[in-house]
Amino acid sequence: MKSCGGCSEARGVDTLPRIDGVQLSTMKEFATWTVECQKVPTF
């Protein structure tokens, strides 16, 4: 499971403990997933 690193940093939660297995991600990684999944993500 990944969490948006930029979003977490902007809200000051990037240094707080996370649930086991959750890692901070990057926009570059998110862009790669979006291209590879061939689906449209919605928020």
mmCIF file as Biopython writes it, N, C-alpha, C and O atoms, coordinates in Angstrom:
data_model
#
loop_
_atom_site.group_PDB
_atom_site.id
_atom_site.type_symbol
_atom_site.label_atom_id
_atom_site.label_alt_id
_atom_site.label_comp_id
_atom_site.label_asym_id
_atom_site.label_entity_id
_atom_site.label_seq_id
_atom_site.pdbx_PDB_ins_code
_atom_site.Cartn_x
_atom_site.Cartn_y
_atom_site.Cartn_z
_atom_site.occupancy
_atom_site.B_iso_or_equiv
_atom_site.auth_seq_id
_atom_site.auth_asym_id
_atom_site.pdbx_PDB_model_num
ATOM 1   N N  . MET A ? 1  ? 0.850   -1.154 0.000   1.0 0.0 1  A 1 
ATOM 2   C CA . MET A ? 1  ? 0.000   0.000  0.000   1.0 0.0 1  A 1 
ATOM 3   C C  . MET A ? 1  ? 0.901   1.223  0.000   1.0 0.0 1  A 1 
ATOM 4   O O  . MET A ? 1  ? 1.894   1.283  0.724   1.0 0.0 1  A 1 
ATOM 5   N N  . LYS A ? 2  ? 0.541   2.180  -0.812  1.0 0.0 2  A 1 
ATOM 6   C CA . LYS A ? 2  ? 1.322   3.414  -0.912  1.0 0.0 2  A 1 
ATOM 7   C C  . LYS A ? 2  ? 0.442   4.599  -0.532  1.0 0.0 2  A 1 
ATOM 8   O O  . LYS A ? 2  ? -0.772  4.589  -0.734  1.0 0.0 2  A 1 
ATOM 9   N N  . SER A ? 3  ? 1.077   5.598  0.012   1.0 0.0 3  A 1 
ATOM 10  C CA . SER A ? 3  ? 0.418   6.849  0.369   1.0 0.0 3  A 1 
ATOM 11  C C  . SER A ? 3  ? 1.147   7.977  -0.343  1.0 0.0 3  A 1 
ATOM 12  O O  . SER A ? 3  ? 2.366   7.914  -0.506  1.0 0.0 3  A 1 
ATOM 13  N N  . CYS A ? 4  ? 0.436   8.991  -0.763  1.0 0.0 4  A 1 
ATOM 14  C CA . CYS A ? 4  ? 1.048   10.107 -1.481  1.0 0.0 4  A 1 
ATOM 15  C C  . CYS A ? 4  ? 2.015   10.852 -0.559  1.0 0.0 4  A 1 
ATOM 16  O O  . CYS A ? 4  ? 1.606   11.448 0.438   1.0 0.0 4  A 1 
ATOM 17  N N  . GLY A ? 5  ? 3.286   10.809 -0.905  1.0 0.0 5  A 1 
ATOM 18  C CA . GLY A ? 5  ? 4.304   11.462 -0.098  1.0 0.0 5  A 1 
ATOM 19  C C  . GLY A ? 5  ? 4.145   12.971 -0.071  1.0 0.0 5  A 1 
ATOM 20  O O  . GLY A ? 5  ? 4.286   13.590 0.984   1.0 0.0 5  A 1 
ATOM 21  N N  . GLY A ? 6  ? 3.852   13.571 -1.218  1.0 0.0 6  A 1 
ATOM 22  C CA . GLY A ? 6  ? 3.669   15.020 -1.283  1.0 0.0 6  A 1 
ATOM 23  C C  . GLY A ? 6  ? 2.483   15.485 -0.458  1.0 0.0 6  A 1 
ATOM 24  O O  . GLY A ? 6  ? 2.562   16.492 0.246   1.0 0.0 6  A 1 
ATOM 25  N N  . CYS A ? 7  ? 1.395   14.754 -0.546  1.0 0.0 7  A 1 
ATOM 26  C CA . CYS A ? 7  ? 0.186   15.091 0.235   1.0 0.0 7  A 1 
ATOM 27  C C  . CYS A ? 7  ? 0.455   14.930 1.727   1.0 0.0 7  A 1 
ATOM 28  O O  . CYS A ? 7  ? 0.048   15.764 2.536   1.0 0.0 7  A 1 
ATOM 29  N N  . SER A ? 8  ? 1.138   13.857 2.077   1.0 0.0 8  A 1 
ATOM 30  C CA . SER A ? 8  ? 1.452   13.609 3.484   1.0 0.0 8  A 1 
ATOM 31  C C  . SER A ? 8  ? 2.370   14.687 4.048   1.0 0.0 8  A 1 
ATOM 32  O O  . SER A ? 8  ? 2.181   15.151 5.172   1.0 0.0 8  A 1 
ATOM 33  N N  . GLU A ? 9  ? 3.366   15.079 3.258   1.0 0.0 9  A 1 
ATOM 34  C CA . GLU A ? 9  ? 4.299   16.116 3.690   1.0 0.0 9  A 1 
ATOM 35  C C  . GLU A ? 9  ? 3.595   17.462 3.841   1.0 0.0 9  A 1 
ATOM 36  O O  . GLU A ? 9  ? 3.836   18.185 4.808   1.0 0.0 9  A 1 
ATOM 37  N N  . ALA A ? 10 ? 2.734   17.798 2.898   1.0 0.0 10 A 1 
ATOM 38  C CA . ALA A ? 10 ? 2.024   19.080 2.936   1.0 0.0 10 A 1 
ATOM 39  C C  . ALA A ? 10 ? 1.129   19.195 4.162   1.0 0.0 10 A 1 
ATOM 40  O O  . ALA A ? 10 ? 0.882   20.299 4.648   1.0 0.0 10 A 1 
ATOM 41  N N  . ARG A ? 11 ? 0.643   18.072 4.662   1.0 0.0 11 A 1 
ATOM 42  C CA . ARG A ? 11 ? -0.249  18.071 5.819   1.0 0.0 11 A 1 
ATOM 43  C C  . ARG A ? 11 ? 0.473   17.773 7.121   1.0 0.0 11 A 1 
ATOM 44  O O  . ARG A ? 11 ? -0.143  17.711 8.185   1.0 0.0 11 A 1 
ATOM 45  N N  . GLY A ? 12 ? 1.793   17.588 7.027   1.0 0.0 12 A 1 
ATOM 46  C CA . GLY A ? 12 ? 2.588   17.363 8.224   1.0 0.0 12 A 1 
ATOM 47  C C  . GLY A ? 12 ? 2.445   15.988 8.840   1.0 0.0 12 A 1 
ATOM 48  O O  . GLY A ? 12 ? 2.772   15.805 10.012  1.0 0.0 12 A 1 
ATOM 49  N N  . VAL A ? 13 ? 1.962   15.013 8.078   1.0 0.0 13 A 1 
ATOM 50  C CA . VAL A ? 13 ? 1.783   13.665 8.623   1.0 0.0 13 A 1 
ATOM 51  C C  . VAL A ? 13 ? 2.828   12.686 8.104   1.0 0.0 13 A 1 
ATOM 52  O O  . VAL A ? 13 ? 2.768   11.493 8.401   1.0 0.0 13 A 1 
ATOM 53  N N  . ASP A ? 14 ? 3.792   13.193 7.326   1.0 0.0 14 A 1 
ATOM 54  C CA . ASP A ? 14 ? 4.799   12.311 6.737   1.0 0.0 14 A 1 
ATOM 55  C C  . ASP A ? 14 ? 5.742   11.709 7.767   1.0 0.0 14 A 1 
ATOM 56  O O  . ASP A ? 14 ? 6.354   10.673 7.508   1.0 0.0 14 A 1 
ATOM 57  N N  . THR A ? 15 ? 5.870   12.334 8.919   1.0 0.0 15 A 1 
ATOM 58  C CA . THR A ? 15 ? 6.770   11.817 9.957   1.0 0.0 15 A 1 
ATOM 59  C C  . THR A ? 15 ? 6.035   11.009 11.026  1.0 0.0 15 A 1 
ATOM 60  O O  . THR A ? 15 ? 6.668   10.454 11.925  1.0 0.0 15 A 1 
ATOM 61  N N  . LEU A ? 16 ? 4.717   10.940 10.936  1.0 0.0 16 A 1 
ATOM 62  C CA . LEU A ? 16 ? 3.943   10.165 11.907  1.0 0.0 16 A 1 
ATOM 63  C C  . LEU A ? 16 ? 4.023   8.676  11.574  1.0 0.0 16 A 1 
ATOM 64  O O  . LEU A ? 16 ? 4.260   8.304  10.425  1.0 0.0 16 A 1 
ATOM 65  N N  . PRO A ? 17 ? 3.825   7.829  12.580  1.0 0.0 17 A 1 
ATOM 66  C CA . PRO A ? 17 ? 3.833   6.381  12.303  1.0 0.0 17 A 1 
ATOM 67  C C  . PRO A ? 17 ? 2.698   6.020  11.340  1.0 0.0 17 A 1 
ATOM 68  O O  . PRO A ? 17 ? 1.612   6.597  11.394  1.0 0.0 17 A 1 
ATOM 69  N N  . ARG A ? 18 ? 2.973   5.059  10.465  1.0 0.0 18 A 1 
ATOM 70  C CA . ARG A ? 18 ? 1.980   4.578  9.517   1.0 0.0 18 A 1 
ATOM 71  C C  . ARG A ? 18 ? 1.623   3.128  9.834   1.0 0.0 18 A 1 
ATOM 72  O O  . ARG A ? 18 ? 2.355   2.439  10.544  1.0 0.0 18 A 1 
ATOM 73  N N  . ILE A ? 19 ? 0.507   2.681  9.308   1.0 0.0 19 A 1 
ATOM 74  C CA . ILE A ? 19 ? 0.114   1.284  9.433   1.0 0.0 19 A 1 
ATOM 75  C C  . ILE A ? 19 ? 1.197   0.437  8.786   1.0 0.0 19 A 1 
ATOM 76  O O  . ILE A ? 19 ? 1.749   0.819  7.754   1.0 0.0 19 A 1 
ATOM 77  N N  . ASP A ? 20 ? 1.506   -0.706 9.380   1.0 0.0 20 A 1 
ATOM 78  C CA . ASP A ? 20 ? 2.532   -1.596 8.827   1.0 0.0 20 A 1 
ATOM 79  C C  . ASP A ? 20 ? 2.276   -1.862 7.351   1.0 0.0 20 A 1 
ATOM 80  O O  . ASP A ? 20 ? 1.161   -2.188 6.945   1.0 0.0 20 A 1 
ATOM 81  N N  . GLY A ? 21 ? 3.326   -1.717 6.559   1.0 0.0 21 A 1 
ATOM 82  C CA . GLY A ? 21 ? 3.252   -1.991 5.132   1.0 0.0 21 A 1 
ATOM 83  C C  . GLY A ? 21 ? 2.964   -0.773 4.274   1.0 0.0 21 A 1 
ATOM 84  O O  . GLY A ? 21 ? 3.131   -0.838 3.056   1.0 0.0 21 A 1 
ATOM 85  N N  . VAL A ? 22 ? 2.536   0.336  4.866   1.0 0.0 22 A 1 
ATOM 86  C CA . VAL A ? 22 ? 2.247   1.544  4.090   1.0 0.0 22 A 1 
ATOM 87  C C  . VAL A ? 22 ? 3.538   2.322  3.894   1.0 0.0 22 A 1 
ATOM 88  O O  . VAL A ? 22 ? 4.259   2.599  4.853   1.0 0.0 22 A 1 
ATOM 89  N N  . GLN A ? 23 ? 3.824   2.672  2.645   1.0 0.0 23 A 1 
ATOM 90  C CA . GLN A ? 23 ? 5.029   3.428  2.303   1.0 0.0 23 A 1 
ATOM 91  C C  . GLN A ? 23 ? 4.631   4.703  1.595   1.0 0.0 23 A 1 
ATOM 92  O O  . GLN A ? 23 ? 3.603   4.752  0.919   1.0 0.0 23 A 1 
ATOM 93  N N  . LEU A ? 24 ? 5.449   5.742  1.748   1.0 0.0 24 A 1 
ATOM 94  C CA . LEU A ? 24 ? 5.208   6.983  1.028   1.0 0.0 24 A 1 
ATOM 95  C C  . LEU A ? 24 ? 5.651   6.808  -0.413  1.0 0.0 24 A 1 
ATOM 96  O O  . LEU A ? 24 ? 6.668   6.172  -0.689  1.0 0.0 24 A 1 
ATOM 97  N N  . SER A ? 25 ? 4.883   7.376  -1.323  1.0 0.0 25 A 1 
ATOM 98  C CA . SER A ? 25 ? 5.144   7.262  -2.748  1.0 0.0 25 A 1 
ATOM 99  C C  . SER A ? 25 ? 5.453   8.638  -3.332  1.0 0.0 25 A 1 
ATOM 100 O O  . SER A ? 25 ? 5.448   9.643  -2.620  1.0 0.0 25 A 1 
ATOM 101 N N  . THR A ? 26 ? 5.720   8.668  -4.628  1.0 0.0 26 A 1 
ATOM 102 C CA . THR A ? 26 ? 6.011   9.921  -5.321  1.0 0.0 26 A 1 
ATOM 103 C C  . THR A ? 26 ? 5.031   10.096 -6.479  1.0 0.0 26 A 1 
ATOM 104 O O  . THR A ? 26 ? 4.361   9.148  -6.890  1.0 0.0 26 A 1 
ATOM 105 N N  . MET A ? 27 ? 4.959   11.310 -6.992  1.0 0.0 27 A 1 
ATOM 106 C CA . MET A ? 27 ? 4.101   11.552 -8.155  1.0 0.0 27 A 1 
ATOM 107 C C  . MET A ? 27 ? 4.626   10.800 -9.379  1.0 0.0 27 A 1 
ATOM 108 O O  . MET A ? 27 ? 3.842   10.364 -10.221 1.0 0.0 27 A 1 
ATOM 109 N N  . LYS A ? 28 ? 5.935   10.648 -9.479  1.0 0.0 28 A 1 
ATOM 110 C CA . LYS A ? 28 ? 6.509   9.889  -10.596 1.0 0.0 28 A 1 
ATOM 111 C C  . LYS A ? 28 ? 6.020   8.441  -10.554 1.0 0.0 28 A 1 
ATOM 112 O O  . LYS A ? 28 ? 5.639   7.878  -11.580 1.0 0.0 28 A 1 
ATOM 113 N N  . GLU A ? 29 ? 6.034   7.850  -9.373  1.0 0.0 29 A 1 
ATOM 114 C CA . GLU A ? 29 ? 5.562   6.474  -9.233  1.0 0.0 29 A 1 
ATOM 115 C C  . GLU A ? 29 ? 4.060   6.387  -9.547  1.0 0.0 29 A 1 
ATOM 116 O O  . GLU A ? 29 ? 3.621   5.451  -10.215 1.0 0.0 29 A 1 
ATOM 117 N N  . PHE A ? 30 ? 3.278   7.352  -9.068  1.0 0.0 30 A 1 
ATOM 118 C CA . PHE A ? 30 ? 1.849   7.379  -9.355  1.0 0.0 30 A 1 
ATOM 119 C C  . PHE A ? 30 ? 1.592   7.482  -10.863 1.0 0.0 30 A 1 
ATOM 120 O O  . PHE A ? 30 ? 0.716   6.801  -11.396 1.0 0.0 30 A 1 
ATOM 121 N N  . ALA A ? 31 ? 2.354   8.327  -11.537 1.0 0.0 31 A 1 
ATOM 122 C CA . ALA A ? 31 ? 2.198   8.475  -12.988 1.0 0.0 31 A 1 
ATOM 123 C C  . ALA A ? 31 ? 2.500   7.157  -13.699 1.0 0.0 31 A 1 
ATOM 124 O O  . ALA A ? 31 ? 1.797   6.781  -14.637 1.0 0.0 31 A 1 
ATOM 125 N N  . THR A ? 32 ? 3.531   6.464  -13.261 1.0 0.0 32 A 1 
ATOM 126 C CA . THR A ? 32 ? 3.878   5.167  -13.845 1.0 0.0 32 A 1 
ATOM 127 C C  . THR A ? 32 ? 2.743   4.170  -13.654 1.0 0.0 32 A 1 
ATOM 128 O O  . THR A ? 32 ? 2.382   3.459  -14.592 1.0 0.0 32 A 1 
ATOM 129 N N  . TRP A ? 33 ? 2.178   4.111  -12.453 1.0 0.0 33 A 1 
ATOM 130 C CA . TRP A ? 33 ? 1.053   3.196  -12.210 1.0 0.0 33 A 1 
ATOM 131 C C  . TRP A ? 33 ? -0.127  3.525  -13.103 1.0 0.0 33 A 1 
ATOM 132 O O  . TRP A ? 33 ? -0.778  2.627  -13.639 1.0 0.0 33 A 1 
ATOM 133 N N  . THR A ? 34 ? -0.409  4.834  -13.269 1.0 0.0 34 A 1 
ATOM 134 C CA . THR A ? 34 ? -1.546  5.260  -14.078 1.0 0.0 34 A 1 
ATOM 135 C C  . THR A ? 34 ? -1.394  4.786  -15.517 1.0 0.0 34 A 1 
ATOM 136 O O  . THR A ? 34 ? -2.350  4.288  -16.112 1.0 0.0 34 A 1 
ATOM 137 N N  . VAL A ? 35 ? -0.202  4.937  -16.076 1.0 0.0 35 A 1 
ATOM 138 C CA . VAL A ? 35 ? 0.045   4.499  -17.446 1.0 0.0 35 A 1 
ATOM 139 C C  . VAL A ? 35 ? -0.048  2.974  -17.546 1.0 0.0 35 A 1 
ATOM 140 O O  . VAL A ? 35 ? -0.640  2.446  -18.487 1.0 0.0 35 A 1 
ATOM 141 N N  . GLU A ? 36 ? 0.531   2.281  -16.588 1.0 0.0 36 A 1 
ATOM 142 C CA . GLU A ? 36 ? 0.564   0.818  -16.632 1.0 0.0 36 A 1 
ATOM 143 C C  . GLU A ? 36 ? -0.800  0.163  -16.396 1.0 0.0 36 A 1 
ATOM 144 O O  . GLU A ? 36 ? -1.054  -0.924 -16.914 1.0 0.0 36 A 1 
ATOM 145 N N  . CYS A ? 37 ? -1.673  0.801  -15.629 1.0 0.0 37 A 1 
ATOM 146 C CA . CYS A ? 37 ? -2.933  0.149  -15.286 1.0 0.0 37 A 1 
ATOM 147 C C  . CYS A ? 37 ? -3.963  0.226  -16.404 1.0 0.0 37 A 1 
ATOM 148 O O  . CYS A ? 37 ? -4.911  -0.559 -16.417 1.0 0.0 37 A 1 
ATOM 149 N N  . GLN A ? 38 ? -3.801  1.147  -17.334 1.0 0.0 38 A 1 
ATOM 150 C CA . GLN A ? 38 ? -4.699  1.302  -18.474 1.0 0.0 38 A 1 
ATOM 151 C C  . GLN A ? 38 ? -6.146  1.529  -18.048 1.0 0.0 38 A 1 
ATOM 152 O O  . GLN A ? 38 ? -7.080  1.121  -18.739 1.0 0.0 38 A 1 
ATOM 153 N N  . LYS A ? 39 ? -6.318  2.181  -16.909 1.0 0.0 39 A 1 
ATOM 154 C CA . LYS A ? 39 ? -7.647  2.542  -16.422 1.0 0.0 39 A 1 
ATOM 155 C C  . LYS A ? 39 ? -7.600  4.007  -15.985 1.0 0.0 39 A 1 
ATOM 156 O O  . LYS A ? 39 ? -6.521  4.588  -15.867 1.0 0.0 39 A 1 
ATOM 157 N N  . VAL A ? 40 ? -8.736  4.583  -15.754 1.0 0.0 40 A 1 
ATOM 158 C CA . VAL A ? 40 ? -8.790  5.982  -15.348 1.0 0.0 40 A 1 
ATOM 159 C C  . VAL A ? 40 ? -9.022  6.057  -13.844 1.0 0.0 40 A 1 
ATOM 160 O O  . VAL A ? 40 ? -10.084 5.651  -13.372 1.0 0.0 40 A 1 
ATOM 161 N N  . PRO A ? 41 ? -8.058  6.563  -13.081 1.0 0.0 41 A 1 
ATOM 162 C CA . PRO A ? 41 ? -8.281  6.705  -11.637 1.0 0.0 41 A 1 
ATOM 163 C C  . PRO A ? 41 ? -9.170  7.922  -11.352 1.0 0.0 41 A 1 
ATOM 164 O O  . PRO A ? 41 ? -9.098  8.935  -12.048 1.0 0.0 41 A 1 
ATOM 165 N N  . THR A ? 42 ? -9.989  7.806  -10.337 1.0 0.0 42 A 1 
ATOM 166 C CA . THR A ? 42 ? -10.812 8.935  -9.914  1.0 0.0 42 A 1 
ATOM 167 C C  . THR A ? 42 ? -10.583 9.178  -8.430  1.0 0.0 42 A 1 
ATOM 168 O O  . THR A ? 42 ? -10.235 8.268  -7.676  1.0 0.0 42 A 1 
ATOM 169 N N  . PHE A ? 43 ? -10.781 10.400 -8.041  1.0 0.0 43 A 1 
ATOM 170 C CA . PHE A ? 43 ? -10.554 10.773 -6.642  1.0 0.0 43 A 1 
ATOM 171 C C  . PHE A ? 43 ? -11.811 11.354 -6.053  1.0 0.0 43 A 1 
ATOM 172 O O  . PHE A ? 43 ? -11.827 11.732 -4.881  1.0 0.0 43 A 1 
#
